[in-house]
């Protein structure tokens, strides 16, 4: 049986490399996807890579990952804070879930301590990756 891995990216991540390269760097989402596919193939994962600017698409894909009994690597981007529907969908996943974050979202989280809803709940995730130092090898191996 082939192991399934979904790598899902949220809003504006299709603009990596072009949008504010002085903050996010020049690596594109396509570059990251190429690295992830190479590693997923080496680790014998059937890898599904998707990006959306629509929260409903993201939720549908998380539910699809659940139905496929897949591990999940997710960078929800703007769909992270206060997005109960995204969180509810992620809670369905039975395999490891790893969240990717950027340095700027880490800083934003530190500055929003007063929020009552916290994404991600620490018990939900097998790992947390910082995109400013992201290496897909680590995320894909944790999803095993």
C-alpha positions as CSV (number, residue, x, y, z in Angstrom):
1,X,0.0,0.0,0.0
2,X,1.3,3.4,-1.0
3,X,1.6,6.0,1.8
4,X,-0.3,9.2,1.1
5,X,1.0,12.7,1.9
6,X,-0.9,15.9,1.3
7,X,1.0,19.2,1.2
8,X,-1.4,22.0,1.3
9,X,-0.7,25.7,1.1
10,X,-3.0,28.6,1.8
11,X,-3.5,32.1,0.6
12,X,-0.9,34.1,-1.3
13,X,1.8,31.3,-1.2
14,X,1.5,31.1,-4.9
15,X,3.3,34.5,-4.9
16,X,6.4,33.2,-3.0
17,X,9.5,34.5,-4.7
18,X,7.7,37.5,-6.2
19,X,5.9,39.0,-3.2
20,X,8.2,40.9,-0.8
21,X,11.3,38.9,-1.5
22,X,13.2,40.9,1.1
23,X,10.9,39.3,3.7
24,X,10.0,35.9,2.2
25,X,13.1,35.2,0.0
26,X,13.2,34.3,-3.6
27,X,12.3,30.6,-3.4
28,X,9.1,30.0,-5.2
29,X,6.3,27.6,-4.3
30,X,7.3,25.6,-7.4
31,X,10.8,25.3,-6.1
32,X,9.5,24.0,-2.7
33,X,7.1,21.6,-4.5
34,X,9.9,20.2,-6.7
35,X,12.0,19.5,-3.6
36,X,9.1,17.9,-1.8
37,X,8.2,15.7,-4.7
38,X,11.8,14.5,-5.0
39,X,11.9,13.6,-1.4
40,X,8.4,12.1,-1.3
41,X,9.4,9.8,-4.1
42,X,12.6,8.7,-2.3
43,X,10.5,8.0,0.8
44,X,7.8,6.2,-1.2
45,X,5.0,8.6,-0.5
46,X,2.3,9.3,-3.0
47,X,2.4,13.1,-2.7
48,X,-0.5,15.5,-3.4
49,X,0.6,19.2,-3.6
50,X,-2.0,22.0,-3.7
51,X,-2.3,25.8,-3.1
52,X,-5.4,27.9,-2.8
53,X,-6.5,31.3,-2.0
54,X,-10.0,29.9,-1.0
55,X,-10.6,28.7,2.5
56,X,-13.4,26.4,1.3
57,X,-11.0,24.7,-1.1
58,X,-8.5,24.2,1.7
59,X,-11.1,22.6,3.9
60,X,-12.3,20.3,1.1
61,X,-8.7,19.2,0.5
62,X,-8.1,18.5,4.2
63,X,-11.3,16.4,4.2
64,X,-10.0,14.6,1.1
65,X,-6.8,13.8,3.0
66,X,-8.8,12.4,5.8
67,X,-10.8,10.2,3.5
68,X,-7.5,9.0,1.9
69,X,-6.0,8.4,5.4
70,X,-3.1,10.6,4.5
71,X,-0.5,12.5,6.5
72,X,-0.7,16.3,6.2
73,X,1.8,19.1,5.9
74,X,0.0,22.4,5.8
75,X,0.8,26.0,5.6
76,X,-2.6,27.6,6.1
77,X,-1.1,31.1,5.8
78,X,-3.9,33.6,6.2
79,X,-6.3,30.8,7.0
80,X,-4.7,30.2,10.4
81,X,-5.9,32.7,13.1
82,X,-9.5,32.2,14.1
83,X,-10.4,29.8,11.3
84,X,-12.5,27.3,13.2
85,X,-13.6,25.5,10.0
86,X,-10.0,24.8,9.0
87,X,-9.1,23.6,12.5
88,X,-12.2,21.4,12.6
89,X,-11.1,19.8,9.3
90,X,-7.5,19.3,10.5
91,X,-8.8,17.5,13.6
92,X,-10.2,14.8,11.3
93,X,-6.7,13.7,10.2
94,X,-5.5,10.4,11.8
95,X,-1.9,10.5,10.5
96,X,0.7,13.0,11.5
97,X,0.0,16.7,10.8
98,X,2.8,19.2,10.4
99,X,2.2,22.9,10.2
100,X,4.6,25.1,8.2
101,X,4.9,28.7,9.3
102,X,6.9,31.7,8.1
103,X,9.0,33.9,10.3
104,X,6.4,36.7,9.9
105,X,3.5,34.6,11.1
106,X,5.6,33.5,14.1
107,X,6.1,37.1,14.9
108,X,2.4,37.8,14.4
109,X,1.5,35.0,16.8
110,X,3.8,36.3,19.5
111,X,2.1,39.7,19.2
112,X,-1.5,38.3,19.5
113,X,-1.3,36.6,22.9
114,X,-4.6,38.1,23.9
115,X,-6.5,36.1,21.3
116,X,-8.7,33.5,22.9
117,X,-8.5,31.1,20.0
118,X,-5.0,29.7,19.3
119,X,-3.9,28.1,16.1
120,X,-2.4,25.6,16.2
121,X,-3.4,23.8,19.4
122,X,-0.1,22.2,20.4
123,X,-1.5,18.8,21.0
124,X,-2.8,18.5,17.4
125,X,0.4,18.8,15.5
126,X,3.3,16.3,15.1
127,X,5.6,19.1,14.2
128,X,6.0,22.8,13.4
129,X,8.3,24.0,10.7
130,X,9.5,27.6,10.1
131,X,9.5,28.4,6.4
132,X,12.4,30.8,6.8
133,X,14.6,27.7,7.5
134,X,12.3,25.1,5.8
135,X,13.8,21.9,4.5
136,X,11.2,19.6,3.0
137,X,13.2,16.6,4.0
138,X,12.4,17.1,7.7
139,X,8.7,17.6,7.2
140,X,8.3,14.6,4.9
141,X,10.2,12.3,7.3
142,X,8.1,13.5,10.2
143,X,4.9,12.6,8.3
144,X,6.1,9.0,8.1
